[in-house]
Amino acid sequence: MKYKLLSLILLIPLFTSAQEDGAVDVPIPIDEIRTTKIQALLDIVKENRSIYYKKDEARINEFLNLVDQREQMLKKAKRDLANEKARNTKLETSFETNEKKLAELEESLQIKVGVLGELFGVTRQFAGELLASSEKSVTFSEYPNRGAILKDIGITKVHSLEQLESLWISYLDEIVSSGEVKTIDATIINKKGQSFEGEVVRYGLFSATHDREFVRPISELNSFELLQRQPESNILKNIKKHQKSDEYRTSSIDPTKGFLLSLYLDKPGWIDRIRQGKSVGFIIILIGLIGGVFSAYKIYLLIGHEKEVKSDSSTLNTSMAKGIEGSSSYESKENILDELIINYTGELEWGANWIKFFAAVAPLLGLLGTVIGMIETFQAITLFGTGDPKQMAGGISQALTTTMLGLMVAAPLLGLYTYISEKVSSLSQILEEKASNLLSKVS
């Protein structure tokens, strides 16, 4: 309708200009033009009024037609509200009735339990303790259903006679198992993580072995695992002898039920101890190896010299005899023999001081490692304080390890040096006696 109004307004000037072109000499009055435009606008308004009136009337009729539907929806909502109120009242009444009944049942339970309440509490306590010990016990594979039974007993407030008997039987089984040496079939995990079926020898409740090696139980995997590091060979030999014997013999067990054996996993070996000494520890070991090899070589040379000195037909005795043949006086002969003995003694004593040097340097390096370790310890205390001992353990370990390595290297080298020195002195004494004997024969 707006477009019609706009078109009419635009056509009025065109119509006016056409009239002007047809009759140029007769001008149209302004009042007439204004009256014509107002009349056209009035016609448009009347036409639009009739259209909008019809639309409003249709909208009002549609709204009046939906009143019945709204009344039905309102009635349904009121009916649902009444039903929910009735349901709420019913549930409140039921809840109050159930609370009263529950209170009466609890009161009846307390009356029936009476003095047995303490008994049931102790039963739950013992069931929990047995369950905790059974999960890490070497007997877990022999009683696979024990865990579920003990858990049920642990959460029950009032136990039945059957549950009490089950707990009693479980403890009797533990008592009997503690005195048995029994062979069972079980799944075993080796040191590479591979599982296989094999025989496990159980020693009471203390420890278990497979093929004369200790194993530890893993109830989560329903298997036994071989320890990555086994105890000393004499302990394993006792197990081997016990399993081969048909008579009563002593055997090695872990009375702490696996705690002592678990410490072997953290026990450092010799290589680990040397690594704790770091670079100073490796230098001490290197010096010890060099000193040991050099001492062995020196002893080998002394064995050859000993044979030469003690033999009457050796090159040494021949050179001594020939040396004094050209001399006429006793003093000159004695001087020649002294010179030969001094030269030969120098050969005997060669290298002995190096062994002494190695024996003296090793503990000094150990002391150096001790100083370095203590410096690291004090640095750790400065950074982290004294609250965590693990922060200080590294430096203390290095300090003690290097001292130990230095003493371990120095003691054998000092013993070898003493042996070599005594050997050199003995050979020198023999050589001097032979020279004196030779002089007495010539004179």
Phi, psi and omega in degrees: 000326177295324180294323178296316179299317180294320180295319180296318180297320180290328182284336182297314179296323180296319179295323181293317180293329178293319177296323179295323179291325181285324181224084184293331189276348184248100180285146180269137180290152181291323180298321179295320180296317180296319180295321180296316181296317180296320180295319179296319179295321179296320178299319180295319180296317179298318181295316179295324180298318180294323180292311181295326179297318179296319180294317179296321179295321178293322180292320180294320179296321179294319179295320179294328179290333181273357180296320179298317180296321179293323178295321177295319178296321179295317178299318180296320178295318178295322179294317178297321179296319179295321179295319181292324176296319179294320179294321179296318178297320179294318180292321178297320179294319179294320180297315179297322178295317180294323178297317178297317181295319179296318178297320178295320180292319179295320177296320177294322178296315179299323179293319181289321181293307177054235182286349180283352180300319178295322178298315181293325177296316177296324179297315178297321179296313181291326177295320178294319179294318179293324178295317180296319180285330182288330181294332180248013183272155179285356180260010187296326182286341181276341180230075186292334183266000185295321183299315180295321180295315181292324176297319179296320178293325183290337181255359181272133179279315179242113186273147175275169179296326179294320178294319177298320178293323179296318178295319179298316180294323180297319178291325176295322176298320178295320180296316179294318182294332182293341180252012183256146164245104193232143176258126181232156175266129184207168175276132185238138177251121182279184185290343178268000180089007180269138182256147179203164179270138180196180180264137179239128178264119182259129178256090181059223176258012191265305185207170180217152182225156172223124181054043176064028173231143183288144175232159176237143184283142173232093185293331180297325180261000181054049184204174175246146181241132176292137178294137180295330178228124183266161177293187182297160185295328181294327176292317179293329177293323176299320178295317180298315180295322181294318183286335178276338185274148175261359181248179178287127178218158176284147179220159182266128177228167176255103183293345179269011177059045172108348183291315180295322179293325179293335178292335178295335178292329180264356181286123182283145174274186182294320179296319179296321179293321177296322178295329177296331176283352178059214188295323180296321179297318179293325177295319179297317178297320179297317177297320178297319179294316179298314180296321179294316179295317180296321178295319178297319177296320180294319178296321177299318178295320180294327177297319177294319178294325180296318178297321181291320182290319184281342181278136179280340182254022183280168179295328180295312179296323179295316180294326178292318180293319180290330183292329183262359181291322184278357182259143183261325183270158181289321181295319179295320177296321180294321179295320180297315180294322178298320179295319178295320181293320180296316179297317182289324177296326176298320176294321180294320184278354182299130176090344183295323181292331177294322177295320177297322179296314179299319180294331180276328183287325185303309178292332177294319175295324175299320177294323177297316177298325177297316179296317179297317179298319179291326176297315178297324178297314180292328175294320177295321177296321180296321183279316190247353183079191182257013183287327183247107180295336181296331179292334180264346187295325182298312180294319178296320179297317178297319181299314183286325182293315181295323176297316179298315181296320179298317179291322180294327179279321185290321184298309178296320180295323177294322176295318178295321178296319178297316179298316181294319179297317178296323179293318179295317179297321180295316180292323178296320178296317178298319181295320179293322178295320178294322178295319178295319178298319180294320178294321180293326179288321184288321183285000000 
